[in-house]
Amino acid sequence: MKNRIAIVYSDYYQDISQSLVDGFKKSIDTSFDCDTYNVEGSWELVYKINSLIGEYDKFVAIGVIVKGETDHYEYLSSGISNALLSITTANNVYISNCVLNVQNLQQAENRATEDKNKGSESANAINNLFLT
């Protein structure tokens, strides 16, 4: 289990999420074995990660939440962030939070580009925490 990572991603915004997953895979050290799990939306990230505890102790949660006209964005963003933190502390696992909380799709696309890829940043965080 030591060098296994579960990449759990939402494909609600498929192109952006795939770019983040690709950035993660490109930047993660080759000593890690990565398995990929897909869920419908960002809310489902929490359940899927929680269900995989015991098989993995390192995770990356990848998704995109775009602000709309209602409060739904705030509830999802806060709920997911708090749940991931709770899972981390209750189970002594590491979860790299790569859920983008953005005002519009352009902001998400900007964070999934080759030179500013948040998936790559998540991989680098894991590399720095567990390999140095």
Secondary structure by P-SEA (a helix, b strand, c coil): cccbbbbbbbccaaaaaaaaaaaaaacccccbbbbbbbbccccaaaaaaaaacccccbbbbbbbbbbcccaaaaaaaaaaaaaaaaaaaaccccccccccccccaaaaaaaacccccaaaaaaaaaaaaccc
